[in-house]
């Protein structure tokens, strides 16, 4: 016997109580693994030491005190802030989890129960990030204290608020982009190839590998046309206070537009995917 989902709501249900329940349950679940969170967080900071040594050698080899307007201290501060940005925007396992649910048929529970797939996953991912930041707050504080000599100084209240907004938008953008790639599972049996390509493109064009200012102008033009720079590079430049406030506000509007486009794309993919989805069994 086959069942086919013909229609799904365009907008997630407005009742927040069930999503708050999901959030609370997921937080309690994540707290069970708090030691694992702490160890994994500390290991993420290990590459910072090699980054410092690498760029120290780069500047020494070039014989220059600045590269594209970046001093050695600026580059290290940039990597510290991109680490912070990636902590907000990265969604490990999200796309693969969606594709697996589609392939195995377990996504049918979202068709039989009054809960929206994307809304549920968003609440679950928020819980994951809240626990992560609760546990990672101390390692982050220690790291930024040890590296305070590289930082540009404490931002003004206005710049701090803009930096927080850029991180929250990076979280939403990263979440919905991952959802889009996971929802390709409605059309493709295996999406890992798409994800590997996306991860490589994301890592490069988000500015996590190297500051985008150091790239050739043609590559920077390509990066400017993609949403990935708003996952790490843009939030980092906001916190580095390298750009005027007017340009930051303009960039936030573009970042918000990319978030809106990603939300729309994920909803379209979900709606069309469910129209063609077929599950067998009881």
N, C-alpha and C positions, 0 to 999 in steps of 0.2 A: 504494500500500500504506500502510495506516495503522497506527500503533502507539499504544496507549493505556496510560498509566501508571495502573494500578489501585490500587497500594498503595505506600506509602513508610514507612520506619521512623519511629516517633514520636519517638524520641530519636536524636540524632546518634551515629554510631559512636564508641566510646570510645577507639579507637586515636588517640593524639595525634601520632604520628610524621609522618603525611601532612600534618596541619595545620601542624606546625612547619616542614615543607618548604615549604609554601605561604607561611608567614610569612617564611622566609628568602629565598625567591625574590622576594617582593613588596618586601621591604626593599631588596634589591639593585636592583630595578627602579626604586624611588622615588629612590634615591640618584643615579641617572643624571640626574634632573631637580632636583637640589638647588638650582641657581641660580634656577630658576623658583619653587621653594618659598620661597626667601629673599625674592625680589621680591614675591611675592603676600602673604607674611606682613607685610612692611613696609607694603604698601599697606593692609592691614587696620587698621593703627594710625592711618592718616591721619584717620579720622573722630573720633578722640579729641580732636584740637585744636578741631574745630568744636563738639564736645559741651561742652568747657570754656567756650568763648565763649557758646554758647547758654544754658547754665545760669547763667553769670555775669549775662547780661542778664535772665533770669527772676527771679533773686533781687533784682537791682537794681530791676526794675520792680515787684516785689511790695512792696518796702520792708520785707521780713521777713528775719530771720536764719535762720529754720527753716521748713521745709515738711513737715508730717506727721512731725516728729521728725528730719528730714534737714537738716543744715547743708550749705552749698555744698561743703565738703570731703568730706562723707559721700556726696553724690551722685556726685562725680567718682570716689571710691574704689569706689562701687557699680558704676559703668560699667567701671572697670578689671577688677573681678572677674567681671562678667557677660561681658566679652570673653574672659576665661580660661575661664569655664564653657561658653560657646558654642564655643570652640575644641575642647573635649572632646566636646560633644554634637552638633554639626553634622555631617551626613553628606552633603556635596554629591555629587550624581550617583548615590547608591546606589539610591533608589527608581526613578529613571528607567532605570537600568541593568538592574534586575530586570525591569521591565515591557518593556523592549526585547528582552531575551533571550527572554521568553515570546512576544512578538509575532513575533519572527524565527525562533523555533524552536531557537535555540542553547542553550536550557536543557536540551535533551535529553542533553547530555554529562553532566549530573549524574544522569541516569537510567541511563546506560550504564556509568558509572564508579563505583567504590566510595567516593564522597565525598559528603558532605552539603552541599546548597546553602548553608544558613545558616551552617554551620560554616566552609565555605570563605570566604564573604564576611566573616565575623567575623575570621578570620585575616588576610585581605587588608586589612581596614579597620584592624586593630591595627597592621599594618606601616605603613600610611599615617600613622597618628597618631604612631608612634614616630619616624619620619623627620621628620615635621612639628615635633614638640617638640624633637628634636635640633637642628634648624636654627633654630627659633623661640626657642630658649632665650636667645640673645644679645639679639635685639630685645625680648623680654619683659623681660629683666633691665635693659636700658637704659631702657625705658618706665617700669618700676616704680621705678627709681632716680631718674629725673627727676621723678616724681610722688610721691616718698616723703612729701612734706609733706601730701598728702591722705590717706594711709593711716593706719589706726588703730594701727599698731605691730605688731611681730613677734608672732604668736600663740604661745600656750603649746604645748607638745608635744602635749597632749591635743587642743586645738583644731586644730592642724595635721593630726593624724591624722584627725580627723572631716572636715576640709576635703578631704583626699585621697580619703576614702571617698565623699564626696558627688560629687566629680568623676568617679570611676570608675563610680559608679551612673548618673550623667548620661550617660556614654558609652554604657553598655549600654542605657539607656532610649532615647536618641536613635537608636541603631542598630536596635533592634527595632521602634520606631515607623516608621522609614523602610522597613524590610522589609515591614511590614504594608501600607503604602500601595503599595509596589512589587508585592506579590503580588496586589493587586486586578487586575493585568493578566491574571489567569486568567479574569476575568469581564468585563472592559471592554477594548476595543481600544485606547483612549487614556485614560491616567490623569493627564495633565498638569493637567486641570481640578481634580481632587482635590488634587493637589500644590500648586497655586497657592493654593487655599483653606487647605490645611493650613499652608503657609508663612506666610500672613498671620495666621492664628489663633495659630500658634506664636510668631511674632515679637512679637505683642501680649501674649499670656497667659504667655509665658515670662518677662516682665519685662525683655526686652532693649530695648524701645522706651522704657519709663518704669518706675520702681520701682512695684511693685504697691501699695505703701502709699499712694501718692498718688492712687489711683483711688477712686471712690465705693464705699461698702460693698457695694452690690448687685453691682458688677462684681468686687470681691474675692471675694465668695461664689462666683461662677461660676468664677473662677480657681482657687479652692481645690478645686473639684470636678473639675478637669482635671489631667492629668499634666504639662502644659507648664511649670509654674512650677519643676518639679524639674530642668529642663534648664539654667536660668540663674539665676533669682531665688533659689532656695533655696541653691545652692552659694555665691552671692555673699553672702547673709546669714550663712552659716556663717563665711566668711572675714572678714566685717566685724565679727564678734563682737558683733552687735547683740542676739542672743537667748541666753538661758541654755543651759547645756550640756544640761539635761534636755529642753528643747524641741527642741534640735538632734537629740538621739538619737531622740526621738519622730518627728521629721521624716524621719530616715534610715530608720526602719522603714516609714513610708508610701512613701518613695521606692523602697525595696526591693520593696514590695508592687506598685507600679506596674511595676517592672522584670519581676517574675514574671508579671504580667498581660500585659505586652507580649510576653514570651517565649512564653507559652501561646497568645496570639492569633496570633503569627507561625507557630507550629507547626500550629495548626488550619487557618489559611489555606493553608499549603503542602500539607498532607495532602489537604484537600478540593480544592484547585486541581489537584493532580496527578491526582486521580481523574477529572477532566473534561478534562484536557489531551490534545490530539491533535496529532501531528506527521506530516507527509507527506514522503516522499522517502526516499532511501537514505543 
